[in-house]
């Protein structure tokens, strides 16, 4: 056997002897890598559902416990608008009814999607949904004091709440005389619905009539007419 052959054989025997140690080292490195990956996964917080992150409650260096609320995510199902309506308007509400509301100077169209059966403090809660894609400039949780104008309101006779006076279970308003504008005559009316701002009239007032509206009218409820002096 030549010297070269003997050297090659010794190198092969040496390599074979090192194979178990190399495999053990490889397994140890793989185990360490798997452990590092598991630790990384433990540090990664995953939401239970996909959506848009709209709020996060975390500070640098803060320690939080498992199960703590970290952020708020809005699912990609669109927004809805929740509103509270005076219970006197309950009979006028129906599912699918169209309505408009304004926010930051912009007008939005929605449809009534849910009416909650429970009345609290004289208010009925309703949900309204956007008939098409949700506008991209809206943010969840925003509150605003707005007014809903329902399509069925067209043609109704609505007067300010201050224009209505009551006595002995009867309701009255003072209507300006068209031929003598300094005279306001008392008309008995029948009221449909009312809230703190408006009153819907069923009879006693015609469209186009001008009524007197002032908080001090209650003291004149027994008078048949009022005369205004310039």
C-alpha positions in Angstrom: 0.0 0.0 0.0 1.4 3.4 -0.9 2.0 6.2 1.5 -0.7 8.3 -0.2 -3.3 5.5 0.2 -2.4 5.0 3.9 -2.8 8.8 4.5 -6.2 8.8 2.8 -7.4 5.9 4.8 -6.3 7.5 8.1 -8.2 10.7 7.2 -11.3 8.7 6.3 -11.2 6.9 9.6 -10.7 10.2 11.5 -13.7 11.7 9.7 -15.9 8.7 10.5 -14.9 9.0 14.1 -15.9 12.6 14.2 -19.3 12.1 12.5 -21.3 11.2 15.7 -19.8 14.3 17.5 -20.7 16.5 14.5 -24.2 15.2 14.4 -24.6 15.8 18.1 -23.4 19.4 17.7 -25.8 19.8 14.8 -28.7 18.6 16.9 -27.7 20.8 19.8 -27.6 23.9 17.5 -31.0 22.9 16.0 -32.5 22.6 19.5 -31.2 26.0 20.4 -32.6 27.5 17.3 -36.0 26.0 17.9 -36.0 27.3 21.5 -35.1 30.7 20.3 -37.9 30.7 17.8 -40.4 29.6 20.5 -39.2 32.4 22.7 -39.7 34.8 19.9 -43.2 33.6 19.3 -44.0 34.1 23.0 -42.9 37.7 22.6 -45.1 38.2 19.6 -48.7 39.3 20.4 -51.3 38.1 17.9 -54.9 39.4 17.8 -57.7 36.9 17.9 -59.1 38.4 14.7 -57.8 40.4 11.8 -58.6 44.0 11.4 -57.4 47.6 11.7 -55.5 48.6 14.8 -57.3 51.7 16.1 -55.9 52.1 19.6 -53.0 50.8 21.6 -52.3 51.0 25.3 -48.6 50.3 25.7 -45.6 52.2 27.0 -41.9 51.5 26.5 -40.6 49.3 29.3 -44.0 48.4 30.6 -44.7 44.9 31.9 -48.1 43.4 31.1 -49.7 40.2 32.3 -51.1 37.5 30.1 -54.7 38.3 29.2 -54.3 42.1 29.7 -56.0 44.3 27.1 -53.3 45.8 24.9 -55.1 47.4 22.0 -58.3 47.7 20.0 -58.9 46.2 16.6 -61.8 47.0 14.3 -62.8 44.0 12.2 -63.1 44.7 8.4 -66.9 44.5 8.6 -67.5 48.3 8.4 -68.8 50.8 10.9 -72.3 51.3 12.3 -73.8 54.4 13.9 -75.6 54.1 17.2 -78.0 56.8 18.2 -80.6 57.5 20.9 -84.0 58.7 19.8 -86.8 60.0 22.0 -89.4 57.3 22.7 -92.1 59.5 21.2 -90.6 58.8 17.8 -90.7 55.0 18.2 -93.8 54.5 16.1 -92.1 56.3 13.2 -89.1 53.9 13.2 -88.8 50.9 10.9 -86.0 48.7 9.7 -84.5 49.8 6.4 -85.6 53.4 6.9 -83.1 55.9 5.4 -81.7 58.7 7.5 -79.0 61.3 7.3 -76.6 62.6 9.9 -73.9 65.2 9.9 -70.4 64.9 11.4 -67.6 67.5 11.1 -69.6 69.4 8.5 -70.1 66.3 6.3 -73.5 64.7 5.5 -73.7 60.9 5.6 -76.6 58.6 4.5 -77.4 55.5 6.5 -80.2 53.0 7.0 -81.9 51.9 10.2 -80.6 48.3 10.9 -81.7 47.6 14.4 -84.2 48.9 17.0 -83.4 47.9 20.6 -86.7 47.0 22.4 -85.6 48.4 25.8 -86.4 52.1 26.6 -84.1 53.8 29.1 -84.7 57.3 30.4 -87.2 57.9 27.7 -84.8 57.1 24.9 -84.7 54.3 22.3 -81.4 53.1 21.1 -81.0 52.3 17.4 -78.2 51.2 15.0 -77.8 52.6 11.6 -75.6 51.0 8.9 -74.0 52.5 5.7 -75.8 51.1 2.6 -72.6 51.0 0.7 -68.9 51.1 1.6 -68.0 52.8 4.8 -66.4 56.2 4.3 -62.7 56.0 4.9 -62.5 59.2 7.0 -64.5 57.9 9.9 -63.0 56.6 13.1 -64.6 54.2 15.6 -65.8 55.6 19.0 -66.4 59.1 17.8 -69.3 60.8 19.5 -71.3 63.7 18.2 -74.5 65.6 18.9 -76.4 65.5 15.7 -79.9 65.3 14.3 -81.4 62.5 12.3 -83.8 63.5 9.5 -86.0 60.7 8.5 -87.6 60.6 5.0 -91.0 60.1 6.5 -90.8 63.5 8.1 -91.7 65.3 4.9 -95.0 67.2 5.1 -95.3 67.0 8.9 -96.4 70.0 10.9 -93.6 70.6 13.5 -93.4 73.6 15.8 -90.9 74.6 18.5 -91.6 73.2 21.9 -91.8 76.7 23.3 -94.8 77.5 21.1 -97.0 74.9 22.9 -99.0 75.8 26.0 -101.2 73.5 28.1 -104.0 74.0 30.5 -106.5 71.5 32.0 -105.3 68.7 29.8 -105.6 70.7 26.6 -102.9 72.0 24.3 -102.9 75.3 22.6 -100.7 77.5 20.3 -100.9 81.2 19.4 -101.1 81.6 15.6 -100.4 85.0 14.0 -103.4 86.4 12.1 -102.5 86.6 8.4 -104.4 89.9 7.9 -103.5 91.4 11.2 -99.9 90.3 11.9 -99.9 92.0 15.3 -102.6 89.7 16.6 -102.0 86.1 17.6 -105.1 83.9 18.1 -105.2 80.9 20.4 -105.8 77.6 18.6 -106.5 74.3 20.3 -104.3 71.6 18.8 -103.9 67.9 18.9 -100.4 66.7 19.5 -98.8 63.6 18.0 -95.3 63.5 19.5 -93.1 65.8 21.3 -89.6 66.1 22.7 -87.6 68.9 24.4 -87.1 70.8 21.2 -90.1 70.1 18.8 -93.8 69.2 18.8 -95.6 67.4 16.0 -99.1 68.7 15.5 -102.0 66.6 14.0 -104.7 69.3 13.9 -105.3 72.9 14.8 -102.5 74.3 12.8 -102.1 74.4 9.0 -98.9 74.3 6.9 -97.6 77.9 6.6 -99.1 79.2 9.8 -96.8 81.2 12.0 -96.9 80.5 15.7 -95.6 82.5 18.6 -92.7 80.8 20.3 -91.3 82.0 23.6 -90.8 80.4 27.1 -93.1 82.9 28.7 -96.3 81.8 26.9 -97.7 79.7 29.8 -98.9 82.8 31.6 -101.1 83.7 28.7 -102.8 80.3 28.1 -106.2 81.6 29.3 -106.3 84.4 26.8 -108.0 84.0 23.5 -105.6 86.3 21.6 -102.5 88.3 22.1 -101.9 91.8 20.7 -98.4 92.9 20.0 -97.6 96.6 20.3 -94.7 98.0 18.2 
